[in-house]
Amino acid sequence: MTEETGGQATVRADEYLAGGTPVYLGNAVYGVIRPDPDQVDWHRWPGRRNWVLFVTSRDELKHIAAAAPNGVRIIKLE
């Protein structure tokens, strides 16, 4: 992430956002690890389309991709 964004990302494991763990870049949300697509209201908060969503399995990827609008970036962690 540092190479791509130029900043240091911070994971706040004690917080929950959209059913997952938020990843911050500075004070702004950069993404969410393992979000629950049923808890993300894409229409109410259009800024969430800019988040990077991190998943840990192909099933999670498929479930989130089916719910997310076009253009949302989803990365499968190894």
Backbone as CSV, one residue per row, in Angstrom:
resi,resn,N_x,N_y,N_z,CA_x,CA_y,CA_z,C_x,C_y,C_z
1,MET,0.819,-1.181,0.000,0.000,0.000,0.000,0.867,1.252,0.000
2,THR,1.973,1.193,0.721,2.830,2.370,0.796,3.310,2.771,-0.589
3,GLU,3.686,1.801,-1.389,4.166,2.085,-2.741,3.066,2.713,-3.595
4,GLU,1.859,2.204,-3.472,0.741,2.692,-4.283,0.229,4.056,-3.829
5,THR,0.140,4.258,-2.518,-0.489,5.461,-1.986,0.495,6.516,-1.508
6,GLY,1.720,6.096,-1.224,2.700,7.025,-0.691,2.556,7.254,0.803
7,GLY,1.623,6.570,1.434,1.393,6.738,2.867,1.414,5.408,3.587
8,GLN,1.482,5.486,4.903,1.494,4.291,5.739,0.073,3.966,6.185
9,ALA,-0.379,2.770,5.892,-1.724,2.342,6.283,-1.707,1.826,7.720
10,THR,-2.827,2.034,8.403,-2.987,1.579,9.782,-4.249,0.739,9.880
11,VAL,-4.140,-0.443,10.465,-5.296,-1.300,10.706,-5.739,-1.076,12.141
12,ARG,-7.014,-0.803,12.327,-7.553,-0.589,13.673,-8.427,-1.787,14.029
13,ALA,-7.762,-2.805,14.566,-8.426,-4.076,14.849,-9.488,-3.968,15.931
14,ASP,-9.473,-2.894,16.706,-10.466,-2.732,17.768,-11.723,-2.008,17.283
15,GLU,-11.771,-1.676,15.999,-12.926,-0.991,15.420,-13.592,-1.883,14.373
16,TYR,-14.872,-1.611,14.137,-15.603,-2.308,13.079,-16.239,-1.284,12.167
17,LEU,-16.199,-1.573,10.883,-16.788,-0.706,9.882,-17.351,-1.600,8.790
18,ALA,-18.610,-1.453,8.496,-19.269,-2.280,7.482,-19.095,-3.767,7.795
19,GLY,-19.053,-4.096,9.073,-18.919,-5.487,9.487,-17.514,-6.031,9.416
20,GLY,-16.549,-5.190,9.055,-15.167,-5.642,8.939,-14.221,-4.749,9.713
21,THR,-12.938,-4.902,9.472,-11.900,-4.136,10.154,-11.424,-3.012,9.237
22,PRO,-11.501,-1.760,9.704,-11.101,-0.647,8.847,-9.588,-0.516,8.696
23,VAL,-9.191,-0.052,7.521,-7.803,0.265,7.223,-7.773,1.756,6.942
24,TYR,-6.936,2.480,7.667,-6.859,3.928,7.517,-5.578,4.337,6.812
25,LEU,-5.674,5.398,6.055,-4.523,6.064,5.459,-4.603,7.475,5.988
26,GLY,-3.757,7.784,6.943,-3.903,9.034,7.682,-5.154,8.924,8.538
27,ASN,-6.034,9.904,8.452,-7.286,9.880,9.213,-8.480,9.436,8.381
28,ALA,-8.242,9.079,7.141,-9.332,8.688,6.244,-9.365,7.172,6.053
29,VAL,-10.565,6.650,5.905,-10.711,5.214,5.642,-10.218,4.936,4.221
30,TYR,-9.284,3.997,4.119,-8.757,3.569,2.825,-9.473,2.316,2.348
31,GLY,-9.813,1.447,3.295,-10.463,0.197,2.930,-10.971,-0.539,4.147
32,VAL,-11.489,-1.744,3.889,-12.033,-2.575,4.958,-11.625,-4.019,4.708
33,ILE,-11.157,-4.665,5.769,-10.795,-6.079,5.695,-12.026,-6.899,6.066
34,ARG,-12.400,-7.789,5.196,-13.524,-8.721,5.368,-14.842,-8.018,5.727
35,PRO,-15.267,-7.049,4.906,-16.546,-6.396,5.188,-17.716,-7.344,4.952
36,ASP,-18.823,-7.026,5.572,-20.069,-7.760,5.351,-20.862,-6.957,4.326
37,PRO,-21.025,-7.463,3.099,-21.702,-6.681,2.069,-23.132,-6.298,2.440
38,ASP,-23.740,-7.028,3.353,-25.095,-6.692,3.782,-25.112,-5.464,4.692
39,GLN,-23.948,-5.063,5.193,-23.861,-3.902,6.069,-23.346,-2.653,5.369
40,VAL,-23.060,-2.741,4.083,-22.574,-1.593,3.327,-23.735,-1.036,2.501
41,ASP,-24.130,0.186,2.807,-25.199,0.843,2.051,-24.551,1.695,0.965
42,TRP,-24.372,1.092,-0.202,-23.648,1.754,-1.298,-24.348,3.018,-1.778
43,HIS,-25.662,3.059,-1.712,-26.416,4.207,-2.230,-26.425,5.371,-1.248
44,ARG,-26.413,5.072,0.020,-26.476,6.133,1.024,-25.125,6.829,1.198
45,TRP,-24.044,6.071,1.103,-22.703,6.628,1.268,-21.870,6.342,0.029
46,PRO,-22.022,7.150,-1.024,-21.310,6.870,-2.279,-19.790,6.909,-2.145
47,GLY,-19.248,7.563,-1.118,-17.796,7.581,-0.922,-17.216,6.213,-0.656
48,ARG,-18.056,5.296,-0.240,-17.588,3.928,0.023,-17.159,3.227,-1.262
49,ARG,-17.576,3.742,-2.373,-17.154,3.141,-3.649,-15.659,3.292,-3.865
50,ASN,-15.042,4.229,-3.144,-13.603,4.451,-3.279,-12.783,3.564,-2.352
51,TRP,-13.436,2.885,-1.418,-12.711,2.000,-0.515,-12.140,0.810,-1.272
52,VAL,-11.061,0.286,-0.756,-10.517,-0.984,-1.229,-11.011,-2.039,-0.245
53,LEU,-11.625,-3.077,-0.757,-12.159,-4.140,0.093,-11.228,-5.340,0.033
54,PHE,-10.806,-5.803,1.197,-9.880,-6.921,1.291,-10.635,-8.153,1.758
55,VAL,-10.491,-9.245,1.032,-11.175,-10.498,1.367,-10.130,-11.603,1.531
56,THR,-10.557,-12.704,2.156,-9.613,-13.796,2.405,-9.952,-15.080,1.662
57,SER,-11.057,-15.071,0.929,-11.413,-16.287,0.184,-12.137,-15.911,-1.111
58,ARG,-12.174,-16.864,-1.993,-12.881,-16.668,-3.268,-14.389,-16.498,-3.023
59,ASP,-14.934,-17.223,-2.051,-16.355,-17.089,-1.739,-16.688,-15.676,-1.260
60,GLU,-15.852,-15.112,-0.398,-16.054,-13.738,0.057,-15.991,-12.778,-1.124
61,LEU,-15.016,-12.998,-1.988,-14.859,-12.141,-3.162,-16.122,-12.161,-4.008
62,LYS,-16.647,-13.337,-4.275,-17.856,-13.457,-5.096,-19.058,-12.792,-4.432
63,HIS,-19.197,-12.984,-3.125,-20.329,-12.417,-2.389,-20.285,-10.884,-2.404
64,ILE,-19.107,-10.322,-2.164,-18.974,-8.867,-2.167,-19.104,-8.312,-3.572
65,ALA,-18.506,-8.971,-4.543,-18.588,-8.495,-5.929,-20.026,-8.461,-6.425
66,ALA,-20.836,-9.387,-5.969,-22.245,-9.408,-6.389,-23.020,-8.235,-5.801
67,ALA,-22.610,-7.756,-4.634,-23.335,-6.667,-3.965,-22.783,-5.286,-4.294
68,ALA,-21.509,-5.195,-4.583,-20.847,-3.908,-4.787,-21.134,-3.340,-6.179
69,PRO,-21.146,-2.010,-6.285,-21.324,-1.397,-7.600,-20.061,-1.562,-8.449
70,ASN,-20.185,-1.368,-9.740,-19.030,-1.452,-10.636,-17.955,-0.471,-10.203
71,GLY,-16.713,-0.887,-10.333,-15.588,-0.028,-10.029,-15.011,-0.182,-8.638
72,VAL,-15.711,-0.890,-7.751,-15.179,-1.107,-6.407,-14.009,-2.076,-6.512
73,ARG,-12.923,-1.726,-5.860,-11.730,-2.556,-5.914,-11.747,-3.587,-4.796
74,ILE,-11.592,-4.851,-5.161,-11.592,-5.955,-4.196,-10.276,-6.713,-4.364
75,ILE,-9.586,-6.886,-3.249,-8.298,-7.588,-3.273,-8.379,-8.816,-2.388
76,LYS,-8.005,-9.964,-2.951,-7.986,-11.213,-2.175,-6.611,-11.330,-1.525
77,LEU,-6.611,-11.389,-0.202,-5.371,-11.541,0.550,-4.936,-12.998,0.532
78,GLU,-3.660,-13.208,0.525,-3.101,-14.561,0.539,-2.837,-14.999,1.954
